[in-house]
Amino acid sequence: MRTFVLCAALALTSAPVFTTPAEAGVITRACMQSDRKAANRRLCSCIQYAANKTLTKADQRVASKFFKDPHKAQEIRQSDRSSHERFWLKYKQFGKTAEAYCS
């Protein structure tokens, strides 16, 4: 299963801007620093907006690491830890929300 981060960064290009640079969150910063060709301020801000609607700040810190190391997402998804299972359910909802807002 591909992580939302990879799909969104590759597939979405015309997201509205929801944050200013001063308001950029951890997801925006990770997205902008990623090596994804589709990453731009508008898309990354939109993904951050979806994260703000669906993930806690702690969850956002975890999810932001997926931009640099997508394998971390796979490790969490396959983990038997109940906290990872709860996170993954929220992360999947985040992906659906970001796709709806940003595509």
C-alpha positions in Angstrom: 0.0 0.0 0.0 1.4 3.4 -0.9 1.3 6.0 1.7 -0.9 9.1 1.1 2.2 11.3 1.2 3.6 9.8 -1.9 0.3 9.7 -3.8 -0.6 13.3 -2.9 2.7 14.7 -3.7 2.8 13.1 -7.1 -0.9 13.4 -8.1 -2.1 16.7 -6.7 -0.9 20.0 -8.2 -3.7 22.7 -7.8 -4.5 22.9 -4.1 -5.6 26.2 -2.6 -3.3 28.0 -0.2 -4.6 27.7 3.4 -1.6 28.9 5.4 0.9 31.7 5.2 4.7 30.9 5.5 4.6 32.1 9.1 1.8 29.6 9.9 3.5 26.7 8.2 3.1 23.5 10.3 5.3 20.5 10.5 3.5 18.8 7.6 4.0 21.8 5.3 7.7 22.0 6.2 8.3 18.3 5.7 6.4 18.4 2.4 8.4 21.4 1.1 11.7 19.8 2.1 10.8 16.6 0.4 12.3 15.6 -3.0 8.8 15.1 -4.5 8.5 17.0 -7.9 4.9 17.9 -7.2 5.7 19.6 -3.9 4.9 23.2 -3.9 3.7 25.8 -1.3 0.0 25.5 -2.4 -0.1 21.7 -2.2 1.9 21.4 1.0 -0.3 24.1 2.7 -3.4 22.2 1.6 -2.1 18.9 3.0 -1.3 20.8 6.3 -4.8 22.1 6.4 -6.2 18.5 6.1 -3.7 17.4 8.8 -5.0 20.2 11.1 -8.5 18.9 10.6 -7.8 15.2 11.3 -4.5 14.8 13.2 -3.3 15.9 16.6 0.0 17.8 16.7 1.7 14.6 17.9 0.2 12.7 15.1 1.4 15.4 12.7 5.0 15.0 14.0 4.8 11.3 13.3 3.3 11.7 9.8 5.8 14.4 8.9 8.6 11.9 9.2 7.0 9.9 6.3 8.1 12.5 3.8 11.8 11.8 4.6 11.5 8.1 5.2 8.3 6.5 3.6 9.3 3.2 5.0 8.4 4.4 8.5 4.8 4.5 7.3 5.0 0.9 6.4 6.5 0.0 9.7 3.7 1.7 11.6 1.0 0.3 9.4 2.3 -3.3 10.0 3.0 -2.8 13.7 1.0 -4.8 16.3 1.1 -1.9 18.8 -2.4 -0.6 19.6 -1.1 3.0 19.5 0.2 2.4 16.0 -3.2 0.9 14.9 -5.0 3.9 16.3 -2.6 6.3 14.6 -3.0 4.4 11.3 -6.8 4.8 11.3 -6.5 8.5 11.8 -3.8 8.7 9.2 -6.0 7.0 6.6 -8.7 9.5 7.4 -6.2 12.3 6.9 -5.3 10.9 3.5 -9.0 10.8 2.5 -9.5 14.4 3.8 -6.4 15.7 2.0 -7.4 14.0 -1.2 -10.9 15.6 -1.0 -9.5 19.1 -0.2 -6.4 19.2 -2.4 -7.4 17.5 -5.6 
